[in-house]
Amino acid sequence: MNTSERTARALLRVQRASIEEAEAVERLRQSVTRAVRSGASWAQIATHLGVTERAARRRFGSPPAPEDQTTLF
């Protein structure tokens, strides 16, 4: 195998890993959403993620729905 073939294979591995990472991030987001909907607290979710509750909320919490937001005017 020559250098250009090794490089091409290495770049394909990079691409594959990038796709797998994106898929894993999406699976994690969906899992957290399901956990919240099933009644899990942010503290419980944070414990299972190995982060603080604040970090879990920042990463996975969604902004409030427009009807839940306080208006200034």
DSSP file (Angstrom, degrees, kcal/mol; ACC not computed):
  #  RESIDUE AA STRUCTURE BP1 BP2  ACC     N-H-->O    O-->H-N    N-H-->O    O-->H-N    TCO  KAPPA ALPHA  PHI   PSI    X-CA   Y-CA   Z-CA
    1    1 A M              0   0    0      0, 0.0     2,-0.1     0, 0.0     0, 0.0   0.000 360.0 360.0 360.0 129.6    0.0    0.0    0.0
    2    2 A N     >  -     0   0    0      1,-0.1     4,-2.2     4,-0.0     5,-0.2  -0.291 360.0 -96.3 -88.3 177.2    1.5    3.3   -1.0
    3    3 A T  H  > S+     0   0    0      1,-0.2     4,-2.6     2,-0.2     5,-0.2   0.889 121.5  52.0 -61.8 -42.4    1.3    6.6    0.9
    4    4 A S  H  > S+     0   0    0      1,-0.2     4,-2.3     2,-0.2    -1,-0.2   0.864 109.9  49.8 -66.4 -34.1   -1.7    8.0   -1.0
    5    5 A E  H  > S+     0   0    0      2,-0.2     4,-2.4     1,-0.2    -1,-0.2   0.906 111.5  48.7 -68.0 -41.1   -3.7    4.8   -0.3
    6    6 A R  H  X S+     0   0    0     -4,-2.2     4,-2.6     2,-0.2    -2,-0.2   0.909 112.4  48.9 -63.1 -42.0   -2.8    5.0    3.4
    7    7 A T  H  X S+     0   0    0     -4,-2.6     4,-2.6     2,-0.2    -2,-0.2   0.927 110.5  50.1 -63.8 -44.5   -3.8    8.7    3.5
    8    8 A A  H  X S+     0   0    0     -4,-2.3     4,-2.0     1,-0.2    -2,-0.2   0.914 112.9  46.8 -61.2 -43.3   -7.1    7.9    1.8
    9    9 A R  H  X S+     0   0    0     -4,-2.4     4,-2.0     2,-0.2    -1,-0.2   0.905 111.6  50.9 -65.0 -41.1   -7.9    5.2    4.2
   10   10 A A  H  X S+     0   0    0     -4,-2.6     4,-1.9     1,-0.2    -2,-0.2   0.903 110.3  49.3 -63.2 -40.6   -6.9    7.4    7.2
   11   11 A L  H  X S+     0   0    0     -4,-2.6     4,-2.5     1,-0.2    -1,-0.2   0.860 108.1  53.5 -68.8 -34.9   -9.2   10.1    5.9
   12   12 A L  H  X S+     0   0    0     -4,-2.0     4,-2.7     2,-0.2    -1,-0.2   0.884 107.9  51.3 -64.3 -37.8  -12.1    7.7    5.5
   13   13 A R  H  X S+     0   0    0     -4,-2.0     4,-2.6     2,-0.2    -2,-0.2   0.889 109.2  50.6 -65.3 -38.5  -11.6    6.6    9.1
   14   14 A V  H  X S+     0   0    0     -4,-1.9     4,-2.2     2,-0.2    -2,-0.2   0.938 112.1  46.9 -62.3 -46.6  -11.7   10.3   10.2
   15   15 A Q  H  X S+     0   0    0     -4,-2.5     4,-2.2     2,-0.2    -2,-0.2   0.923 112.8  48.8 -61.7 -45.4  -14.9   10.8    8.2
   16   16 A R  H  X S+     0   0    0     -4,-2.7     4,-2.6     1,-0.2    -1,-0.2   0.909 111.3  49.9 -61.6 -43.4  -16.5    7.6    9.6
   17   17 A A  H  X S+     0   0    0     -4,-2.6     4,-2.3     1,-0.2    -1,-0.2   0.881 109.2  52.4 -64.3 -37.5  -15.5    8.6   13.2
   18   18 A S  H  X S+     0   0    0     -4,-2.2     4,-2.2     2,-0.2    -1,-0.2   0.914 110.7  46.9 -64.4 -43.0  -17.0   12.0   12.6
   19   19 A I  H  X S+     0   0    0     -4,-2.2     4,-2.3     2,-0.2    -2,-0.2   0.920 112.2  50.3 -63.6 -44.6  -20.3   10.5   11.5
   20   20 A E  H  X S+     0   0    0     -4,-2.6     4,-2.3     1,-0.2    -2,-0.2   0.882 109.5  51.7 -62.6 -38.5  -20.3    8.1   14.4
   21   21 A E  H  X S+     0   0    0     -4,-2.3     4,-2.5     2,-0.2    -1,-0.2   0.933 109.6  48.7 -63.8 -45.8  -19.7   11.0   16.8
   22   22 A A  H  X S+     0   0    0     -4,-2.2     4,-2.0     1,-0.2    -2,-0.2   0.900 112.4  49.2 -61.1 -41.0  -22.6   13.0   15.4
   23   23 A E  H  X S+     0   0    0     -4,-2.3     4,-2.4     2,-0.2    -1,-0.2   0.896 111.0  49.8 -65.3 -40.3  -24.9    9.9   15.6
   24   24 A A  H  X S+     0   0    0     -4,-2.3     4,-2.4     2,-0.2    -2,-0.2   0.896 109.1  51.7 -65.9 -40.4  -23.8    9.3   19.2
   25   25 A V  H  X S+     0   0    0     -4,-2.5     4,-2.4     1,-0.2    -1,-0.2   0.911 111.1  48.1 -62.3 -42.3  -24.5   13.0   20.2
   26   26 A E  H  X S+     0   0    0     -4,-2.0     4,-2.5     2,-0.2    -2,-0.2   0.903 110.8  50.6 -65.7 -41.8  -28.0   12.7   18.7
   27   27 A R  H  X S+     0   0    0     -4,-2.4     4,-2.4     2,-0.2    -2,-0.2   0.907 111.3  49.2 -61.6 -41.1  -28.7    9.4   20.5
   28   28 A L  H  X S+     0   0    0     -4,-2.4     4,-2.5     2,-0.2    -2,-0.2   0.926 110.3  50.1 -64.8 -44.6  -27.6   11.0   23.8
   29   29 A R  H  X S+     0   0    0     -4,-2.4     4,-2.3     1,-0.2    -2,-0.2   0.923 112.6  47.0 -59.1 -45.4  -29.8   14.1   23.2
   30   30 A Q  H  X S+     0   0    0     -4,-2.5     4,-2.5     1,-0.2    -1,-0.2   0.887 111.0  52.2 -64.2 -39.5  -32.8   11.8   22.5
   31   31 A S  H  X S+     0   0    0     -4,-2.4     4,-2.3     2,-0.2    -2,-0.2   0.906 110.0  47.8 -64.1 -42.2  -32.1    9.7   25.5
   32   32 A V  H  X S+     0   0    0     -4,-2.5     4,-2.6     2,-0.2     5,-0.2   0.921 111.0  51.6 -65.0 -43.3  -31.9   12.8   27.8
   33   33 A T  H  X S+     0   0    0     -4,-2.3     4,-2.5     1,-0.2    -2,-0.2   0.923 111.1  47.5 -58.7 -45.1  -35.2   14.1   26.3
   34   34 A R  H  X S+     0   0    0     -4,-2.5     4,-1.7     2,-0.2    -1,-0.2   0.895 110.9  51.9 -63.7 -39.6  -36.9   10.7   26.9
   35   35 A A  H  <>S+     0   0    0     -4,-2.3     5,-2.6     2,-0.2     4,-0.4   0.921 110.9  47.3 -63.3 -43.7  -35.5   10.6   30.5
   36   36 A V  H ><5S+     0   0    0     -4,-2.6     3,-1.5     1,-0.2    -2,-0.2   0.939 112.3  49.5 -62.2 -46.7  -36.9   14.1   31.2
   37   37 A R  H 3<5S+     0   0    0     -4,-2.5    -1,-0.2     1,-0.3    -2,-0.2   0.795 107.3  55.5 -63.9 -27.9  -40.3   13.3   29.7
   38   38 A S  T 3<5S-     0   0    0     -4,-1.7    -1,-0.3    -5,-0.2    -2,-0.2   0.494 128.2 -95.0 -85.4  -1.9  -40.4   10.1   31.8
   39   39 A G  T < 5S+     0   0    0     -3,-1.5    -3,-0.2    -4,-0.4    -2,-0.1   0.473  71.0 149.8 108.5   2.1  -39.9   12.1   35.0
   40   40 A A      < -     0   0    0     -5,-2.6    -1,-0.3    -6,-0.2     2,-0.1  -0.426  43.4-125.4 -67.6 142.0  -36.2   11.9   35.7
   41   41 A S     >  -     0   0    0      1,-0.1     4,-2.4    -2,-0.1     5,-0.2  -0.461  17.5-115.8 -83.4 160.4  -34.8   15.0   37.4
   42   42 A W  H  > S+     0   0    0      1,-0.2     4,-2.7     2,-0.2     5,-0.2   0.834 117.9  57.7 -64.2 -30.7  -32.0   17.0   36.1
   43   43 A A  H  > S+     0   0    0      2,-0.2     4,-2.2     1,-0.2    -1,-0.2   0.916 107.8  46.2 -64.7 -42.6  -29.9   15.9   39.1
   44   44 A Q  H  > S+     0   0    0      2,-0.2     4,-2.0     1,-0.2    -2,-0.2   0.929 114.0  47.7 -64.9 -44.8  -30.5   12.3   38.2
   45   45 A I  H  X S+     0   0    0     -4,-2.4     4,-1.6     1,-0.2    -2,-0.2   0.933 111.0  51.7 -61.4 -45.4  -29.6   12.9   34.6
   46   46 A A  H  X>S+     0   0    0     -4,-2.7     5,-2.2     1,-0.2     4,-1.5   0.899 106.9  53.5 -58.8 -42.1  -26.5   14.8   35.6
   47   47 A T  H  <5S+     0   0    0     -4,-2.2     3,-0.3     1,-0.2    -1,-0.2   0.917 110.0  47.2 -59.0 -43.9  -25.3   12.0   37.9
   48   48 A H  H  <5S+     0   0    0     -4,-2.0    -1,-0.2     1,-0.2    -2,-0.2   0.743 113.7  47.9 -72.7 -22.7  -25.6    9.5   35.0
   49   49 A L  H  <5S-     0   0    0     -4,-1.6    -1,-0.2    -5,-0.2    -2,-0.2   0.651 109.5-123.5 -87.4 -17.0  -23.7   11.9   32.7
   50   50 A G  T  <5S+     0   0    0     -4,-1.5     2,-0.3     1,-0.3    -3,-0.2   0.813  75.7 104.1  77.5  30.3  -21.0   12.5   35.2
   51   51 A V  S   <S-     0   0    0     -5,-2.2    -1,-0.3    -6,-0.1    -2,-0.2  -0.787  77.7 -84.2-131.6 175.4  -21.6   16.3   35.2
   52   52 A T     >  -     0   0    0     -2,-0.3     4,-2.3     1,-0.1     5,-0.2  -0.398  38.6-113.1 -77.3 161.5  -23.2   18.9   37.4
   53   53 A E  H  > S+     0   0    0      1,-0.2     4,-2.6     2,-0.2     5,-0.2   0.909 119.2  53.3 -59.8 -41.6  -26.9   19.5   37.2
   54   54 A R  H  > S+     0   0    0      1,-0.2     4,-2.6     2,-0.2    -1,-0.2   0.915 108.3  49.1 -60.5 -43.5  -26.2   23.0   35.8
   55   55 A A  H  > S+     0   0    0      2,-0.2     4,-2.4     1,-0.2    -1,-0.2   0.897 111.0  50.2 -64.5 -39.7  -24.0   21.5   33.1
   56   56 A A  H  X>S+     0   0    0     -4,-2.3     4,-2.8     2,-0.2     5,-0.5   0.927 111.9  47.3 -64.3 -44.3  -26.7   19.0   32.1
   57   57 A R  H  X5S+     0   0    0     -4,-2.6     4,-2.2     1,-0.2    -2,-0.2   0.913 112.7  49.5 -63.4 -42.4  -29.3   21.7   31.9
   58   58 A R  H  <5S+     0   0    0     -4,-2.6    -1,-0.2    -5,-0.2    -2,-0.2   0.917 117.4  40.0 -62.4 -42.8  -27.1   23.9   29.9
   59   59 A R  H  <5S+     0   0    0     -4,-2.4    -2,-0.2    -5,-0.2    -1,-0.2   0.892 134.6  15.5 -75.9 -39.4  -26.2   21.2   27.4
   60   60 A F  H  <5S+     0   0    0     -4,-2.8    -3,-0.2    -5,-0.2    -2,-0.2   0.588  94.1 106.8-116.5 -14.0  -29.6   19.5   27.1
   61   61 A G     << -     0   0    0     -4,-2.2   -28,-0.0    -5,-0.5    -4,-0.0  -0.395  59.9-139.0 -68.9 144.5  -32.2   21.8   28.4
   62   62 A S        -     0   0    0     -2,-0.1     3,-0.1     1,-0.1    -2,-0.1  -0.738  24.6 -99.5-101.5 154.0  -34.4   23.5   25.9
   63   63 A P        -     0   0    0      0, 0.0    -1,-0.1     0, 0.0     6,-0.0  -0.335  53.1 -88.3 -65.8 154.2  -35.5   27.1   26.1
   64   64 A P        -     0   0    0      0, 0.0     5,-0.1     0, 0.0    -3,-0.0  -0.251  48.5 -96.9 -62.3 150.7  -39.0   27.7   27.5
   65   65 A A    >>  -     0   0    0      1,-0.1     3,-2.1    -3,-0.1     4,-0.8  -0.320  39.1-106.7 -62.6 151.9  -41.8   27.6   25.0
   66   66 A P  G >4 S+     0   0    0      0, 0.0     3,-0.9     0, 0.0    -1,-0.1   0.842 121.2  55.3 -52.8 -36.9  -42.9   31.1   23.9
   67   67 A E  G 34 S+     0   0    0      1,-0.2    -2,-0.1     3,-0.0     0, 0.0   0.690 106.7  52.3 -71.4 -15.5  -46.1   31.0   26.0
   68   68 A D  G <4 S+     0   0    0     -3,-2.1    -1,-0.2     2,-0.1     2,-0.2   0.560  90.1  98.7 -92.6 -10.3  -43.9   30.2   29.1
   69   69 A Q  S << S-     0   0    0     -3,-0.9     2,-0.4    -4,-0.8    -4,-0.0  -0.537  76.1-122.2 -82.4 142.5  -41.6   33.2   28.6
   70   70 A T        -     0   0    0     -2,-0.2     2,-0.3     2,-0.0    -2,-0.1  -0.672  25.9-140.4 -80.8 133.0  -42.2   36.4   30.5
   71   71 A T        -     0   0    0     -2,-0.4    -1,-0.0     1,-0.1     0, 0.0  -0.697   7.2-150.8 -95.0 149.4  -42.7   39.4   28.2
   72   72 A L              0   0    0     -2,-0.3    -1,-0.1     1,-0.1    -2,-0.0   0.663 360.0 360.0 -90.1 -18.1  -41.2   42.8   29.0
   73   73 A F              0   0    0      0, 0.0    -1,-0.1     0, 0.0    -2,-0.0   0.355 360.0 360.0-127.8 360.0  -43.9   44.8   27.3
